[in-house]
């Protein structure tokens, strides 16, 4: 039995006992009274309706398998229903012919027909029901355990007068605790239903910053000591640190929208993830929040992802989810329909699924960012990555989105501020203040040099490593993706024990423009692997665009078999050398082959059994989807198409 169902049933049982005890107490009043009258004034029809309502609510839904706690609870409910039936029969037998009769005549009729023995027996059974409710729970229904003390105290009142004054207080406490537990359960249920698949997957797949990168953002004394001045011109670091200080000022006391702009592949998403996870971000924002509760939430747009990952509906839903996770007490205010549905007193079990219309989510968010009542105690900071990865619609293009973001901050009277990142598109450059903007490619020279040196540690000569580091950083023009791909190519040359002169020649042969570099790497795949590599690129592009998810890693394991025989997986005689290998060994082999087929343009993501293939950067997917590139790949893949190859490879 679910905790919410159990708590609801417990509340109904206690309400039934309370109401039944009132009738018993009234009968005893009349029996002992000198005048033969009681103090009740409620009409008989109200009494009967209330008893019928309570009787219906003592029948919880079946949940299949029942443990001992649930069976005990159901026995208790059955006992209450029997008592309810008997009380209804008793009241019905003395129903007055005059429908205008008051409760005094009802209770007087009960006194005239209800013997002392009947009254005593029913009172004893009610006392026993309370005792069962108070019985200690051994390992089951933990949410009810904390009610035990109050129920035990309640029994002390029952023994004296059925329900005495102290018992009434304990009943109210019991029901209050039950209501509190139900509220917590309802909040958690609504919050879980708000979540959507892959809500945080883009954030999770963004690479973490290389150790020691972005120290200039939080430029304290410790970071100054760690900052390696020997890797770059010291004068350039003055500009870098000033950019960091400007961002810190915005975090701690600024307002509006801060814009992190950058070229394609400059590391914007990596920086945004770094900022979201760094404790100094929250520490600085707390200075701005003051006495208010700080609510911090983020969303990373992803053009290659699902509909919700690249739409405003996904943005709204994710932010509402994170806000209500931090402040569940706001749920009844911003999602009243769902709250009432879960808390419906006629339900003994919360609905499994809750429907959230897009308009309801937007309305909920607007309440959060515009309500003065909410802002008295709360303030909000949102980090939104990849505005250029938002998928425009006819009604809501990039310009409309920027106006929407600006509207949030202006309507909040300084209680909402936003940090965004994007490519250097004119629409974003024009919308956001230049005074609250940094250009990432101008700030990461030292970070790049640190990364290059660390990745080339296998070079035996420190001088050669330093010289090559400088050459790569000089040509990178602030594009971290270019650096990562070039370093991977240089590392492959190091495995072949190439001299510094050869490595420099290799570097000079690599194009500076990213798309030219992509094409160069594509053409550098060895001839024996090119057919498999081109087919794999086509498969990844087809799979992501068709199914909005990544291709399973092990599909590239059988490309050699497919190249020899496109029908290999469906032939009964097919047998593979991998049948004796475990999953870990298969994944290792598949990763090695992927590296040989893709030259770093594709990579492995995920963990455990859920590993998959994806592009190293969104720009690579854009490159492969260009008609000119697809036209070049198609002949090289031998006429094989992704739609034909994928079923065979998945079947294998």
Secondary structure, 3 states (H helix, E strand, C coil): CCHHHHHHHHHHHHHHHHHHHHHHHHHHHHHHCCCCCCCCCCCHHHHHHHHHHHHHHCCCCCCCCCCHHHHHHHHHHHHHHHHHHHHHHHHHHCCCCCCCCCHHHHHHHHHHHCCHHHHHHHHHHHHHHHHHHHCCCCCCCHHHHCCHHHHHHHHHHHHHHCCCHHHHHHHHHHHHHHHHHHHHHHHHHHHHHHCCCCCCHHHHHCCCCCCCCCCCCCCCHHHHHHCCHHHCCHHHHHHHHHHHHHHHHHHHHCCCEEEEEECCCCCHHHHHHHHHHCHHHHHHHHHHHCCCEEEEEEEECCCCCCHHHHCHHHHHHHHHHHHHHHCHHHHHHHCHHHHHHHCCCCCCCCCCCCCCCHHHHHHHHHHHHHCHHHHCCEEEEEEEECHHHCCCCCCCCHHHHHHHHHHHHHHCCCCEEEEEEEECCHHHHHHCCHHHEEEHHHCCHHHHHHHHHHHCCCCCCHHHHHHHHHHHHHHHCCCHHHHHHHHHHHHHHHHCCCCHHHHHHHHHHCCCCHHHHHHHHHHCCCHHHHHHHHHHHHHHHHHHHHHCCCEEHHHHHHHHHHHHCCCHHHCCCCCCCCCCCCHHHHHHHHHHHHHHHHCCCEEEECCCCCCEEEECCHHHHHHHCCHHHHHHHHHHCCCCCHHHHHHHHHHC
